[in-house]
């Protein structure tokens, strides 16, 4: 694992800032630094490999989210900057190997789900096509540059990865007609495989098809609305980077037009009327008028709309959707003695996800709500002082995944926002 000279100084600074909240610092100090201390490898070629925790593979989504809270530190801590730059490079290399894969091995060792019926590579741990997996690396690039002013990360490898991302998204706008992507898993639950190997039929909407959700579960309908919202946002980041740094006006135009088409698809096909909440965003649709009304704790989610930058917190449509999500009308919202919040069909029924609670806290302007969420998170670590994938809200000692770096990093990000009062 990496050893940062600046890590102790950063901890000391946070200890001082949280001196009046020792219980917060106790969990923060373990969770916030978990990724740097336990899941990050600086490789000999200058790239960075960030595995997810108790699974020895690197997810494009998770690795981006794990390092996201450190980006501000990269502006004045060179060793942190090198780690983030190394991850940007590694992600671009992986996307060029297989843009349909969601998780990769450190080396071409053939580890992972090698019996899945899909195009295989020894570099690929798992080849579930998840639209958000192509979005997170774009956001990481853009936010690193905005934080540091260092555009040296935008090399030829990243440029080529940008082109591949746009081409894949354009292909998957017409998945049923143009896509060669297939995925079948012969063992495991039904949520681990695609019906017919290609997913259920979809109508053209302008949105981008996704085989799987950010939870790694198969989509019920092919257009995952939160993933498309994220894509609409990050393609605008790509447009600016292509114009300002690569001077590639053709690719910039493609990114802008694709963002506009996706946004049109969301507003035209991704909104439905609920008799209790009014107009709300659906979680998924097929473009034929079928909707999946739910939300899942994994980000991007509908709850995370302001967090990913698609709409503001006070947007009326978001607020309608939020009221639905944080109610028992959402089939994956659960209440218990110690907490209440959004869960996921990916974990045992009734379990609440810390990620869902944190995103709830990151998308409210109500200080009392944030304080309550922070208190819930502190009392549901199961005695470990760390965040987990999910926990039983009636018995937090029962949880899934005792080593889940994404949730730990996100908790640290939430505490920083909570401290700033924003």
LINDAGI-V657414 format. One record per residue. RES is the residue in one letter. PHI is phi in whole degrees, 0 to 359 (999 if undefined). PSI is psi in degrees with one decimal (none if undefined). OMEGA is omega in degrees with one decimal (none if undefined). Layout:
BEGIN
res->[RES | RES]
phi->[PHI | PHI]
psi->[PSI | PSI]
omega->[OMEGA | OMEGA]
END
This chain:
BEGIN
res->[X | X | X | X | X | X | X | X | X | X | X | X | X | X | X | X | X | X | X | X | X | X | X | X | X | X | X | X | X | X | X | X | X | X | X | X | X | X | X | X | X | X | X | X | X | X | X | X | X | X | X | X | X | X | X | X | X | X | X | X | X | X | X | X | X | X | X | X | X | X | X | X | X | X | X | X | X | X | X | X | X | X | X | X | X | X | X | X | X | X | X | X | X | X | X | X | X | X | X | X | X | X | X | X | X | X | X | X | X | X | X | X | X | X | X | X | X | X | X | X | X | X | X | X | X | X | X | X | X | X | X | X | X | X | X | X | X | X | X | X | X | X | X | X | X | X | X | X | X | X | X | X | X | X | X | X | X | X | X | X | X | X | X | X | X | X | X | X | X | X | X | X | X | X | X | X | X | X | X | X | X | X | X | X | X | X | X | X | X | X | X | X | X | X | X | X | X | X | X | X | X | X | X | X | X | X | X | X | X | X | X | X | X | X | X | X | X | X | X | X | X | X | X | X | X | X | X | X | X | X | X | X | X | X | X | X | X | X | X | X | X | X | X | X | X | X | X | X | X | X | X | X | X | X | X | X | X | X | X | X | X | X | X | X | X | X | X | X | X | X | X | X | X | X | X | X | X | X | X | X | X | X | X | X | X | X | X | X | X | X | X | X | X | X | X | X | X | X | X | X | X | X | X | X | X | X | X | X | X | X | X | X | X | X | X | X | X | X | X | X | X | X | X | X | X | X | X | X | X | X | X | X | X | X | X | X | X | X | X | X | X | X | X | X | X | X | X | X | X | X | X | X | X | X | X | X | X | X | X | X | X | X | X | X | X | X | X | X | X | X | X | X | X | X | X | X | X | X | X | X | X | X | X | X | X | X | X | X | X | X | X | X | X | X | X | X | X | X | X | X | X | X | X | X | X | X | X | X | X | X | X | X | X | X | X | X | X | X | X | X | X | X]
phi->[999 | 287 | 238 | 258 | 298 | 274 | 296 | 296 | 296 | 295 | 296 | 296 | 298 | 291 | 299 | 291 | 291 | 252 | 298 | 272 | 226 | 300 | 291 | 289 | 296 | 303 | 281 | 303 | 296 | 276 | 285 | 299 | 265 | 301 | 298 | 295 | 276 | 230 | 232 | 245 | 238 | 271 | 270 | 295 | 272 | 93 | 273 | 235 | 252 | 237 | 270 | 278 | 133 | 280 | 243 | 279 | 218 | 253 | 273 | 301 | 294 | 300 | 298 | 297 | 293 | 295 | 267 | 307 | 294 | 269 | 300 | 298 | 292 | 296 | 290 | 226 | 241 | 297 | 291 | 293 | 302 | 296 | 294 | 295 | 300 | 294 | 290 | 303 | 296 | 297 | 297 | 298 | 298 | 293 | 299 | 290 | 288 | 199 | 287 | 267 | 275 | 256 | 216 | 228 | 275 | 293 | 221 | 284 | 264 | 73 | 283 | 111 | 271 | 277 | 261 | 298 | 270 | 191 | 291 | 255 | 214 | 295 | 280 | 264 | 281 | 207 | 242 | 270 | 281 | 234 | 308 | 296 | 297 | 272 | 274 | 302 | 298 | 295 | 299 | 300 | 302 | 296 | 288 | 297 | 295 | 297 | 283 | 248 | 75 | 266 | 266 | 295 | 293 | 276 | 267 | 293 | 296 | 295 | 301 | 295 | 296 | 301 | 299 | 297 | 302 | 297 | 297 | 294 | 299 | 294 | 297 | 281 | 294 | 239 | 306 | 296 | 268 | 248 | 277 | 262 | 290 | 222 | 208 | 224 | 245 | 280 | 244 | 94 | 289 | 299 | 291 | 267 | 221 | 263 | 304 | 65 | 80 | 238 | 90 | 287 | 300 | 228 | 259 | 295 | 229 | 99 | 282 | 256 | 292 | 224 | 286 | 225 | 277 | 298 | 280 | 75 | 270 | 295 | 290 | 288 | 233 | 290 | 259 | 275 | 298 | 300 | 297 | 290 | 300 | 298 | 298 | 302 | 289 | 287 | 295 | 292 | 299 | 298 | 305 | 295 | 295 | 292 | 288 | 280 | 245 | 270 | 54 | 256 | 292 | 294 | 291 | 300 | 295 | 299 | 295 | 296 | 296 | 295 | 301 | 295 | 295 | 296 | 297 | 299 | 298 | 297 | 290 | 269 | 245 | 259 | 243 | 224 | 257 | 252 | 298 | 263 | 252 | 81 | 287 | 224 | 282 | 280 | 280 | 214 | 209 | 252 | 83 | 257 | 99 | 263 | 228 | 250 | 262 | 190 | 214 | 239 | 296 | 293 | 259 | 282 | 230 | 294 | 298 | 273 | 311 | 291 | 296 | 275 | 88 | 278 | 217 | 281 | 301 | 273 | 299 | 301 | 294 | 296 | 297 | 300 | 296 | 297 | 297 | 295 | 300 | 268 | 220 | 286 | 289 | 282 | 297 | 242 | 255 | 232 | 239 | 209 | 294 | 258 | 193 | 217 | 175 | 276 | 246 | 197 | 293 | 286 | 234 | 306 | 303 | 96 | 284 | 262 | 259 | 306 | 301 | 297 | 298 | 297 | 296 | 301 | 291 | 279 | 240 | 231 | 259 | 272 | 299 | 296 | 296 | 298 | 299 | 295 | 294 | 300 | 298 | 298 | 295 | 293 | 265 | 236 | 276 | 66 | 80 | 266 | 72 | 226 | 278 | 239 | 293 | 207 | 211 | 282 | 292 | 263 | 205 | 298 | 288 | 260 | 216 | 251 | 63 | 277 | 223 | 222 | 294 | 302 | 297 | 295 | 297 | 295 | 299 | 300 | 297 | 296 | 297 | 299 | 291 | 299 | 296 | 283 | 71 | 249]
psi->[160.1 | 150.9 | 116.3 | 127.3 | -29.7 | -5.5 | -44.3 | -39.2 | -39.6 | -41.5 | -42.0 | -39.2 | -44.3 | -35.5 | -39.6 | -42.2 | -26.1 | 22.3 | -25.1 | -0.5 | 66.2 | -32.1 | -32.6 | -45.4 | -34.8 | -46.0 | -41.6 | -45.1 | -29.0 | -43.9 | -47.4 | -37.4 | 4.0 | -44.5 | -48.7 | -34.5 | -24.7 | -17.4 | 7.9 | 127.4 | 126.1 | 117.6 | 163.7 | -22.2 | 4.9 | -6.1 | 170.6 | 129.9 | 124.5 | 105.2 | 165.1 | -13.7 | -108.9 | 3.1 | 124.4 | 53.1 | 158.3 | 116.9 | 136.8 | -42.1 | -57.0 | -44.4 | -39.2 | -47.1 | -33.1 | -37.0 | -11.9 | -43.3 | -15.2 | -5.2 | -40.0 | -36.3 | -27.3 | -19.4 | -22.1 | -0.4 | 106.5 | -36.4 | -34.6 | -41.5 | -41.8 | -35.9 | -45.7 | -44.4 | -39.0 | -34.9 | -41.9 | -42.9 | -46.5 | -42.4 | -41.8 | -41.1 | -42.0 | -41.5 | -36.7 | -26.5 | -47.5 | 101.5 | -7.0 | -7.9 | 148.2 | -21.3 | 143.8 | 155.7 | 158.3 | -32.6 | 168.7 | 64.2 | -2.3 | 14.6 | 160.5 | -152.8 | 77.6 | -8.1 | -0.2 | 145.0 | 95.7 | 176.6 | 124.6 | 152.6 | 142.3 | -15.2 | -20.1 | 124.6 | -42.1 | 140.4 | 53.2 | 120.2 | 114.4 | 116.7 | -39.1 | -22.9 | -27.8 | -14.7 | -42.3 | -44.2 | -33.0 | -45.9 | -41.3 | -44.8 | -51.9 | -44.6 | -31.6 | -45.1 | -42.4 | -35.7 | -34.9 | -21.4 | 6.0 | 104.0 | 7.6 | -16.8 | -21.3 | 71.3 | -171.2 | -33.8 | -45.6 | -39.6 | -46.7 | -37.0 | -39.5 | -44.5 | -42.8 | -43.4 | -47.4 | -43.4 | -41.5 | -44.5 | -41.2 | -38.3 | -44.3 | -4.3 | -26.5 | 51.4 | -49.9 | -28.8 | -41.3 | -19.0 | 140.4 | 0.3 | 131.4 | 146.4 | 122.9 | 130.8 | 123.6 | -24.2 | 165.7 | 179.7 | 165.0 | -28.4 | -7.7 | 1.5 | 162.5 | 133.7 | 132.6 | 4.9 | -13.6 | -4.4 | 171.1 | 154.0 | 148.0 | 156.0 | 149.2 | 131.3 | -14.7 | -21.2 | 170.2 | 130.4 | 145.7 | 132.5 | -35.0 | 156.3 | 171.4 | -14.5 | -6.6 | 10.7 | 148.3 | 142.0 | 140.5 | -40.4 | 148.8 | -18.7 | 105.5 | 108.0 | -48.5 | -37.5 | -38.9 | -34.6 | -44.8 | -43.2 | -41.8 | -39.3 | -50.8 | -25.0 | -29.1 | -36.4 | -44.9 | -40.9 | -47.2 | -42.4 | -38.7 | -37.6 | -48.6 | -31.6 | -40.7 | -19.2 | 38.4 | 84.5 | -29.1 | -47.3 | -36.8 | -42.5 | -41.9 | -42.6 | -43.4 | -46.1 | -38.4 | -42.1 | -43.8 | -40.9 | -41.2 | -45.1 | -39.5 | -43.0 | -40.4 | -48.7 | -25.8 | -38.8 | -13.2 | 4.6 | 136.6 | 170.3 | 127.7 | 133.0 | -24.0 | -36.5 | -6.2 | -148.7 | 124.7 | 160.0 | 137.5 | 158.9 | -39.3 | 156.2 | 163.0 | -1.8 | -2.5 | 8.2 | 4.9 | 138.0 | 146.5 | 110.7 | 104.9 | 177.6 | 152.3 | 145.1 | -26.8 | 142.8 | 130.3 | 138.2 | 171.1 | -36.2 | -29.1 | 8.1 | -48.5 | -32.9 | -38.9 | -4.5 | 17.3 | -42.9 | 161.2 | 163.3 | -37.6 | 6.5 | 126.1 | -39.3 | -38.8 | -43.8 | -39.1 | -46.4 | -39.9 | -41.4 | -37.6 | -47.1 | -42.6 | 40.0 | 166.8 | -2.7 | -24.4 | 117.0 | -9.3 | 28.5 | 127.6 | 148.1 | 145.4 | -174.7 | -36.8 | -15.7 | 163.3 | 139.8 | -172.9 | 136.4 | -145.2 | 145.3 | -7.8 | -19.0 | 172.7 | 141.8 | 134.0 | -15.9 | 137.7 | 144.6 | 129.5 | -37.9 | -41.6 | -43.4 | -43.7 | -44.4 | -35.9 | -42.6 | -30.0 | -10.7 | 28.2 | 148.1 | 6.3 | 108.9 | -37.9 | -39.0 | -42.0 | -43.5 | -41.7 | -40.1 | -43.2 | -42.8 | -40.9 | -42.8 | -40.1 | -31.5 | 4.9 | 29.8 | -2.2 | 27.2 | 4.4 | -18.3 | 17.9 | 160.1 | 153.6 | 178.7 | -52.1 | 165.1 | 157.9 | 116.5 | -10.4 | -12.6 | 84.6 | -12.1 | -11.9 | 109.7 | 165.8 | 138.9 | 101.1 | -6.1 | 94.0 | 90.8 | -31.4 | -48.4 | -37.4 | -45.2 | -41.9 | -35.8 | -44.0 | -41.1 | -41.0 | -43.1 | -40.4 | -41.6 | -40.4 | -41.9 | -37.0 | -13.9 | 25.0 | none]
omega->[-178.2 | 173.7 | -177.7 | 177.0 | -175.3 | -172.8 | -179.2 | 178.2 | 179.6 | 177.5 | -179.5 | 177.8 | -179.1 | 177.5 | 179.0 | -177.6 | -178.7 | -175.4 | 177.9 | 179.9 | -174.8 | -179.9 | 176.8 | -178.5 | -179.4 | 179.7 | 179.8 | -175.0 | 177.1 | -173.1 | -173.6 | -176.2 | -175.5 | -178.9 | -178.1 | -174.6 | -169.9 | -172.1 | -173.7 | 178.7 | 171.6 | -174.6 | -173.0 | -179.6 | 179.0 | 177.9 | -177.7 | 176.9 | -177.3 | 179.4 | -165.1 | -177.9 | -176.0 | 172.3 | -173.1 | 179.6 | -179.5 | 173.0 | 176.1 | 179.5 | -173.8 | -176.6 | 177.0 | -178.4 | 179.8 | -178.7 | -176.3 | -178.2 | -177.3 | -172.8 | 178.9 | 177.9 | -178.4 | -179.6 | -178.3 | 176.5 | -173.3 | -177.9 | 174.4 | 178.6 | -180.0 | 178.4 | 179.9 | 178.0 | 179.1 | 177.7 | 177.8 | 178.8 | -178.0 | -179.8 | 179.0 | 178.6 | -179.7 | 179.6 | 177.8 | 175.4 | -179.7 | -177.8 | 178.4 | -178.5 | 178.9 | -176.1 | -171.5 | 173.8 | 178.1 | 178.8 | 179.7 | -173.6 | 177.0 | 178.4 | 176.1 | -173.7 | -171.6 | 180.0 | 176.5 | 177.8 | -179.4 | 175.4 | -174.0 | 174.3 | 177.7 | 177.2 | -168.7 | 173.0 | -178.2 | -174.0 | 174.0 | -179.1 | -179.1 | -174.3 | -177.1 | 179.2 | 176.9 | -178.2 | -175.4 | 179.4 | 177.2 | 178.8 | -179.4 | 177.3 | -174.1 | -176.6 | 175.1 | -179.6 | 179.4 | -177.3 | -170.6 | -172.9 | -177.0 | -179.7 | -177.9 | 177.9 | -176.9 | 179.8 | -177.0 | 180.0 | 177.9 | 178.8 | 179.1 | 177.5 | 176.8 | 179.7 | 179.7 | -179.8 | -179.9 | -179.4 | 179.3 | 179.5 | 179.7 | 176.2 | -175.4 | 166.1 | 179.7 | -172.3 | -174.4 | -177.1 | -166.3 | -168.9 | 174.0 | -175.9 | 176.4 | 177.5 | 175.5 | 172.4 | -172.9 | 179.3 | 179.2 | -178.5 | 179.6 | -179.2 | -179.8 | -177.5 | 179.0 | 173.3 | 179.6 | -177.5 | -176.8 | -176.2 | 178.9 | -176.7 | 178.5 | 174.7 | 177.5 | -179.4 | -169.0 | 176.2 | -178.9 | 178.7 | 174.5 | 179.4 | -173.0 | 178.3 | 174.0 | 175.4 | -172.2 | 172.9 | 179.4 | 175.3 | 173.7 | 173.6 | -164.1 | -179.3 | 179.1 | -170.4 | 179.6 | 177.9 | 177.6 | 174.2 | 179.4 | 179.5 | 178.9 | -179.6 | -172.1 | 175.8 | 173.2 | 173.4 | -179.4 | 178.6 | -179.0 | 180.0 | 179.6 | 178.0 | -169.5 | -172.1 | 179.4 | -175.0 | 179.9 | -175.0 | -179.6 | 179.9 | 177.4 | 179.2 | 177.5 | -179.8 | -179.9 | -178.9 | 178.3 | 176.9 | -179.3 | 179.7 | 178.6 | -179.4 | 175.1 | -179.9 | 179.3 | -175.7 | -177.4 | -173.0 | -170.9 | -177.9 | 178.2 | -178.8 | 176.1 | -175.9 | -179.3 | -170.9 | -177.9 | -178.7 | 180.0 | 172.4 | 170.5 | 176.2 | 178.9 | 172.2 | 175.4 | -178.1 | 177.2 | -179.2 | 176.3 | -175.7 | 171.5 | -177.9 | -177.8 | 164.2 | -178.2 | -174.9 | -176.0 | -175.1 | 12.2 | 175.9 | 174.4 | 178.6 | -174.9 | -175.1 | 177.3 | -178.8 | 179.6 | 173.1 | -177.4 | 177.4 | -179.1 | 179.7 | -175.3 | 177.3 | -175.1 | 179.7 | 175.5 | -178.4 | 174.4 | -178.6 | -179.7 | 178.8 | 175.6 | -176.4 | -175.3 | 177.5 | 179.2 | 171.1 | 169.1 | -174.8 | -179.9 | 170.1 | -172.9 | 176.6 | 175.8 | -177.1 | -172.3 | -177.2 | 169.8 | -178.3 | -175.6 | 175.2 | -175.4 | 172.2 | 179.8 | -176.9 | -176.1 | 180.0 | 179.8 | -179.2 | 176.2 | 179.0 | 170.8 | 178.5 | 177.9 | 177.5 | -178.1 | 178.7 | 174.3 | 178.8 | -178.8 | -175.0 | 174.6 | 174.3 | -179.2 | -177.5 | -179.9 | 177.5 | 178.0 | 180.0 | -179.9 | 179.0 | 178.0 | 178.5 | 178.3 | -179.7 | -178.6 | -176.4 | -177.5 | 177.4 | -178.9 | 178.5 | -176.9 | -174.9 | 179.8 | 174.9 | 178.6 | 175.0 | 178.9 | 178.0 | 175.7 | -176.0 | 174.2 | 179.3 | -175.2 | 175.8 | 174.4 | -177.3 | 174.8 | 177.0 | 178.4 | -179.8 | -173.2 | -168.2 | 179.8 | -179.4 | 178.9 | 179.3 | -179.0 | 175.7 | 177.9 | 178.2 | 179.1 | 179.8 | 177.6 | 177.4 | 177.8 | 177.9 | -178.0 | 179.2 | -177.9 | none]
END
